[in-house]
Amino acid sequence: MGLFRWIFGRKGAGQGEGAGAGAGAGAGEDAGLGSGAAPRVPTLPPGSVVVGPRSALLPLVPLLGAREVRRNPDDDGEFEVRGAVAGRPARVVLDDRPWMSIELKGSFGARMLVLCRDPSKVPKHGEADDPWDDGEVRAFVARGIYVEGAREHVDSSLRILAALAEETRVGLLRALGRLFRDAPVALFCAAGEQLSLAGGAVYVDAAAEAEEALAVLVEVAAQIEATPDPVQAIIAAAQAGIATAAPQVASCDYCGSRYAVAWEYACPNCGAPYRG
C-alpha cells in the first residue's frame, strides 16, 4: 500500500478470508486464485453474505474493468482490484484488519498534499501549545482533519488545497471525514506518482465507499496536476517582485486549534468565529 504500508507496517499473514486452505467461507472464496483457473464471474450470488476482503471487492471488478480480485502473494489476508478509472490506473486494496486503500496513479512532481483525520488531535478547551513540538505546525482544515509538519510543508499543502475548486475541495474533505468511520485515523496523500485515500473499512460498505471515493479522487488528481509547482511559483513570483503568501493560519481563542483562514472564517473544530 505504498506510503500507508510504510506508516502502519506489515501485519501478520494467515488471517481472515485468505488464510491458507482452512475450511469455511473464506477458504472457499479463494479457491483457484493464482492457480491458472479461469477467473470467476465477478458477482455475488443472491443472498450471499460479505464475509471478507475478496467478496467485499468483487463489485469493483466491473467498475475498474478488472478481470479478477487478486490476492497479495506476500500476504494471504490482503486482496486488491487493479484497473482504471477515467483512463487513470487505479487499484483498491483491502485486507483482513480490515483496512482499505484507494489509489490512483498521477504525476504530481514537487506538489505534495497530505491530510490526516484524527479526532483525538482536536485540542481540548484552553489547551496550551506543547513546548516540545519542535516547531512543527498542525493546521486544521475541517473538523478533526489537518495538515501537519514543518511550516514550509504546511504552507505548501495549504496552497495546493486552496487552489482546488471549491466543490472539489469540499468533496475531498467530506470524503476524508465521512468515509472509513470505523477507523480512528484516515489518511489522504498525493505525492510523486500516486494519490491515495485510506482508512478502516466495513466489508459490507467497502465497495460503495471505494466507488464514491474514486469519483472524488479522479477530479482531485486532475486539479492537483494542474496546480502550479509550489516551489517554482514562489521563485517566479520573487523574480517578478510579487509578494506571495500561503493561507493564513490562525489560533482559535476558545479551543486553541490552529486552522487555515482561506475558506473558513470560524474554527472548524469548535465553531468559534475568527477574530482577525
MOPEBEL-V859730 format. One record per backbone hydrogen bond with DSSP energy under -1.0 kcal/mol. CO is the residue of the C=O (numbers start at 1). NH is the residue of the N-H. E is the energy in kcal/mol with one decimal. If there is no record, write none. Layout:
# MOPEBEL-V859730
CO/NH/E  CO/NH/E
This chain:
# MOPEBEL-V859730
1/4/-1.4  2/6/-1.9  3/7/-2.3  4/8/-2.5  5/9/-1.8  16/19/-1.6  19/22/-1.2  24/28/-1.9  25/29/-2.1  26/30/-1.2  28/31/-1.0  30/33/-2.1  32/35/-1.9  41/43/-2.5  45/48/-2.2  52/56/-2.0  53/57/-1.5  54/58/-1.1  57/60/-2.1  58/61/-1.7  60/64/-2.2  61/66/-2.6  64/84/-1.8  70/80/-2.6  72/75/-1.8  75/78/-1.9  78/72/-2.9  79/94/-2.7  80/70/-3.1  81/92/-2.0  83/90/-2.4  85/88/-2.0  88/85/-2.5  89/105/-2.2  90/83/-2.9  91/103/-2.9  92/81/-2.1  93/101/-2.5  94/79/-2.9  98/201/-1.8  99/95/-1.7  100/199/-2.2  101/93/-2.8  102/197/-2.0  103/91/-2.2  104/195/-2.7  108/111/-2.7  113/190/-2.3  115/188/-2.7  116/146/-2.4  117/186/-1.6  118/121/-2.3  119/122/-1.5  124/127/-2.2  130/133/-1.5  133/136/-2.1  137/149/-2.0  139/147/-2.5  140/260/-2.2  142/145/-2.1  144/118/-2.6  145/141/-2.6  145/142/-1.4  146/116/-2.2  147/139/-2.7  149/137/-3.4  150/154/-2.4  151/155/-2.9  152/156/-2.1  153/157/-2.5  154/158/-2.6  155/159/-2.0  156/160/-1.9  157/161/-2.6  158/162/-2.5  159/163/-1.4  165/169/-2.9  166/170/-2.8  167/171/-2.1  168/172/-2.4  169/173/-2.5  170/174/-2.5  171/175/-2.4  172/176/-2.6  173/177/-1.9  174/178/-2.4  175/179/-2.3  180/183/-1.7  186/117/-3.0  187/198/-2.8  188/115/-2.4  189/196/-2.9  190/113/-2.2  191/194/-2.1  192/108/-2.8  193/106/-1.6  194/191/-2.4  195/104/-2.7  196/189/-2.5  197/102/-2.9  198/187/-2.5  199/100/-2.9  202/205/-1.7  202/206/-1.2  205/209/-2.5  206/210/-2.5  207/211/-2.4  208/212/-2.2  209/213/-2.5  210/214/-2.6  211/215/-1.6  212/216/-1.2  213/217/-3.0  214/218/-2.2  216/220/-2.1  217/221/-2.9  218/222/-1.8  219/223/-2.1  220/224/-2.5  221/225/-2.3  222/226/-1.2  224/227/-1.1  229/233/-2.6  230/234/-1.8  231/235/-2.2  232/236/-2.8  233/237/-2.2  234/238/-2.4  235/239/-2.3  236/240/-1.5  237/242/-3.3  248/261/-3.7  250/259/-2.5  254/126/-1.1  257/252/-3.2  258/140/-3.1  259/250/-2.8  265/274/-2.3  267/271/-1.8  272/267/-3.1
